[in-house]
Amino acid sequence: MSVAPDARQPVARIAEARASDASSPTAVRVRTRWDDCDHFGHVNNAAYVALVRAAHDRAGLPDGRLRALTIAYREPVGPEVTVDVDVAVIEAGAARRRIGYTLRVDGRPAAEAEAVWQVPGPAPDVASSPVALPMEDLPMEDLPPLARDIGGRPFRYGQVVRTYQVGPDGAARPQVILQWLEHAVFRAAARAGWPVTRMAGASFLSLVIGHQLVLGAPAGESDELEITSRLVELRRVSGVWHHEVRRKDGTLVAADRARGAFLDFEGHIRSAPPEMLDDLLHGEPPT
């Protein structure tokens, strides 16, 4: 996995695809579920993976394995809400398709996403072979470069893939992987001395506003994984965690850059408590 020179936001890539492609995006509708929502009453950031996949399928696009997902969240969405989705083909290659998704509720932007799907079929560049390459033998998508890595120390924890976390392809579902990474941040904060109760006392929360997820080798049922998370970027009112999910042999299953916006409990933008950031930058405390 390397870094990519093109780190444009999904909305820019989708707009470019519309301008350069004579065909219009396909408009479909999906619906959120009560089970997709968290304790705030909003669709959880990880659950948008299911909305994107549902829109993809309803647009009649080929099924495949998700290899990368970049998503920016614009507005909270509640349960049992109809979401209008414009689905646009940005690139269509022999082995992969890059698809853009613009999600709206009552005409207001809810999220923009860009996904790379592995297209089932013959191995690329081997026209005579009817056998597809294993997914993990194909190169991972790239993560965009960081302007400056602030050098946060890592937090680590183990995760075993459970039966109910595996999809029809036998691999841990991407939505589940994002849920693991969300837990990793709360666990890291607690290990650093900032459990949810202390953050509540400081009227502080971090709301996920974007993911840049890339997927590598699949993780199957009962696989033992290690999840490593560290702070890599801080701005006045937001921060970025870099996560990696690996098998016991070191094989990379997923990597993600998750940006969180800093808010108080009334929803106002604020800076994070400096002492909390200092504790998080020190990484996993000794046991």
C-alpha positions in Angstrom: 0.0 0.0 0.0 1.4 3.4 -1.0 0.1 6.9 -0.9 -1.9 8.4 -3.8 -1.2 11.7 -5.5 -4.9 12.4 -5.9 -6.7 13.0 -2.6 -9.7 14.9 -3.8 -13.0 14.6 -1.9 -15.7 12.3 -3.3 -17.9 15.2 -4.2 -15.3 16.7 -6.5 -14.7 13.3 -8.3 -18.4 12.7 -8.7 -18.9 16.2 -10.2 -16.0 15.6 -12.6 -17.5 12.3 -13.7 -20.8 14.0 -14.4 -19.1 16.7 -16.4 -17.0 14.3 -18.5 -19.6 11.5 -19.0 -22.6 12.0 -21.3 -24.6 9.5 -19.4 -26.5 10.8 -16.3 -26.2 9.3 -12.9 -28.7 6.6 -11.9 -31.2 7.9 -9.3 -32.3 5.3 -6.7 -33.9 5.4 -3.3 -33.0 3.5 -0.2 -34.4 3.6 3.3 -32.7 3.8 6.7 -33.6 1.4 9.5 -34.0 1.7 13.2 -31.3 -1.0 13.6 -28.8 1.3 11.7 -29.0 4.0 14.3 -26.8 4.7 17.4 -27.7 6.1 20.8 -27.9 9.6 19.3 -30.8 8.5 17.1 -28.8 9.0 13.9 -27.6 6.4 11.4 -24.2 5.2 12.6 -21.3 6.2 10.4 -20.5 2.5 9.8 -24.0 1.8 8.7 -23.6 4.0 5.6 -21.7 1.1 4.0 -25.0 -0.8 3.9 -26.8 2.2 2.3 -24.1 2.5 -0.3 -24.3 -1.2 -1.1 -28.1 -1.0 -1.4 -27.9 1.9 -3.7 -25.2 0.2 -5.8 -27.4 -2.9 -6.2 -30.6 -0.9 -7.0 -28.7 1.0 -9.7 -28.1 -2.4 -11.4 -24.3 -2.3 -11.1 -22.3 -5.6 -11.0 -21.9 -7.2 -7.7 -18.3 -7.4 -6.4 -16.1 -7.1 -3.3 -15.6 -3.6 -1.8 -11.9 -2.6 -2.0 -12.1 1.0 -0.8 -14.6 3.5 0.5 -14.1 7.3 1.0 -17.1 8.9 2.6 -17.8 12.4 3.9 -20.8 12.9 6.2 -22.8 16.1 5.8 -25.9 15.9 7.9 -27.3 13.4 10.4 -30.0 11.0 9.2 -32.6 9.4 11.4 -34.3 6.0 11.2 -37.0 5.1 8.7 -36.0 7.9 6.4 -36.0 7.7 2.6 -32.6 8.6 1.1 -32.3 9.7 -2.6 -29.0 8.5 -4.1 -27.4 9.5 -7.3 -25.0 6.7 -8.5 -22.4 7.7 -11.0 -19.7 5.5 -12.7 -16.4 7.4 -12.4 -14.1 4.7 -13.8 -15.0 1.3 -15.3 -12.0 -1.0 -15.8 -11.6 -4.7 -16.5 -10.9 -5.6 -12.9 -12.3 -2.7 -10.8 -15.0 -0.1 -10.9 -14.9 3.3 -9.2 -18.4 4.5 -8.3 -19.6 7.8 -6.8 -22.7 8.1 -4.6 -24.4 11.3 -3.5 -27.0 10.8 -0.7 -29.7 13.4 -0.1 -32.6 13.6 2.3 -35.4 16.0 1.3 -33.0 17.6 -1.2 -30.3 18.3 1.5 -26.9 16.6 1.2 -26.5 13.8 3.7 -23.2 12.2 2.5 -20.9 11.8 -0.5 -19.1 8.6 -1.1 -16.7 7.0 -3.6 -16.2 3.3 -3.7 -13.9 0.9 -5.5 -15.4 -2.5 -6.3 -13.5 -5.6 -7.4 -15.3 -6.9 -10.5 -15.6 -10.7 -10.5 -14.2 -12.3 -13.6 -10.9 -13.3 -15.3 -7.6 -12.3 -13.9 -6.6 -8.9 -15.3 -4.2 -8.9 -18.2 -4.5 -12.7 -18.6 -7.2 -13.0 -21.3 -6.7 -16.8 -21.6 -7.2 -17.5 -17.9 -10.7 -18.2 -16.7 -9.6 -18.1 -13.1 -9.8 -14.9 -11.1 -6.9 -13.9 -8.9 -7.5 -14.2 -5.1 -8.7 -10.8 -3.9 -5.7 -10.4 -1.6 -3.2 -10.9 -4.6 -4.5 -7.7 -6.2 -2.9 -4.5 -5.0 -4.7 -2.5 -2.3 -6.0 1.0 -3.1 -3.9 3.9 -1.9 -4.4 6.2 1.1 -3.8 9.9 0.4 -0.7 11.4 1.9 -0.7 13.2 5.2 0.4 16.8 5.1 2.2 16.2 8.4 2.1 13.2 10.7 2.1 14.4 14.3 3.6 11.1 15.5 1.0 9.8 18.0 2.0 6.6 19.7 -0.2 3.5 18.9 -2.9 1.8 20.8 -3.4 -1.9 20.2 -6.1 -4.5 20.9 -7.1 -8.0 19.7 -10.2 -8.8 17.8 -11.6 -12.3 16.8 -13.9 -12.5 13.8 -17.3 -13.8 15.0 -19.7 -15.9 12.9 -22.3 -13.1 12.8 -19.7 -10.6 11.5 -19.1 -12.5 8.3 -20.9 -11.8 5.0 -21.9 -14.1 2.2 -18.4 -14.0 0.7 -17.0 -15.5 3.9 -15.1 -12.3 5.0 -15.8 -9.9 7.8 -18.2 -7.2 6.4 -16.7 -3.7 5.8 -19.4 -2.3 8.1 -18.2 -4.5 10.9 -14.6 -3.4 10.3 -15.7 0.2 10.7 -17.5 -0.7 13.9 -14.3 -2.2 15.3 -12.4 1.0 14.5 -15.1 3.1 16.2 -14.7 0.9 19.3 -10.9 1.3 19.0 -11.1 5.1 19.5 -13.4 4.8 22.5 -11.1 2.1 23.9 -8.0 4.2 23.3 -9.6 7.2 25.1 -10.5 5.0 28.1 -7.0 3.5 28.2 -5.6 7.0 28.1 -7.7 8.0 31.1 -10.6 9.6 29.2 -13.6 7.2 29.4 -17.0 8.4 28.1 -17.9 9.7 31.6 -14.9 12.0 31.8 -15.5 13.3 28.3 -19.1 14.0 29.2 -17.9 15.9 32.3 -15.8 18.0 30.0 -18.7 18.5 27.6 -16.7 17.0 24.8 -17.4 14.5 22.0 -15.8 13.7 18.7 -18.2 13.1 15.8 -17.0 11.0 12.9 -17.3 13.2 9.7 -15.3 11.1 7.2 -13.6 7.8 6.5 -10.9 6.8 4.0 -11.0 3.0 4.2 -9.0 0.6 2.1 -9.4 -3.2 2.2 -6.8 -5.8 1.7 -6.8 -9.5 2.5 -10.2 -10.8 3.8 -10.6 -11.8 7.4 -12.6 -15.0 7.9 -14.5 -16.5 10.8 -12.4 -17.1 13.9 -9.4 -15.2 12.5 -7.4 -13.5 15.2 -6.6 -9.9 14.4 -4.7 -7.0 15.8 -6.1 -3.4 15.5 -3.6 -0.6 15.8 -4.8 3.0 16.1 -3.0 6.3 16.6 -3.6 10.0 16.2 -1.8 11.3 13.0 -3.3 14.8 12.5 -4.8 17.5 14.7 -6.5 20.7 13.8 -8.1 23.2 16.0 -11.5 21.5 15.9 -10.9 18.1 14.3 -8.5 15.2 14.4 -7.6 12.1 12.3 -7.0 8.6 13.5 -5.0 6.1 11.4 -6.2 2.5 11.9 -4.7 -0.7 10.7 -6.3 -4.2 11.0 -3.8 -7.1 10.5 -3.9 -10.9 10.8 -1.5 -12.6 13.2 1.0 -13.1 10.5 1.1 -9.3 9.8 -1.1 -9.4 6.6 -3.0 -6.2 6.2 -6.8 -6.6 6.3 -7.8 -2.9 6.3 -6.4 0.6 6.8 -8.5 3.7 7.5 -8.2 7.4 8.2 -11.1 8.5 10.2 -11.7 12.3 10.8 -13.6 13.4 13.8 -15.1 16.9 14.5 -14.8 18.2 18.0 -18.1 19.3 19.6 -19.6 20.1 23.0 -22.7 18.3 24.2 -25.0 21.0 22.8 -23.6 20.4 19.3 -21.3 23.5 19.1 -17.9 23.3 17.6 -15.1 23.5 20.2 -11.4 22.6 20.6 -10.5 19.4 22.4 -9.2 19.5 26.0 -5.4 19.9 25.6 -4.7 17.4 28.4 -6.8 14.7 26.7 -4.9 15.2 23.4 -1.6 14.9 25.3 -2.7 11.7 26.9 -3.9 10.2 23.6 -0.6 11.2 21.8 1.3 9.0 24.4 -0.4 5.9 23.1 -1.1 2.6 25.0 -0.1 2.9 28.6 2.1 0.2 30.1 0.3 -2.7 31.7 
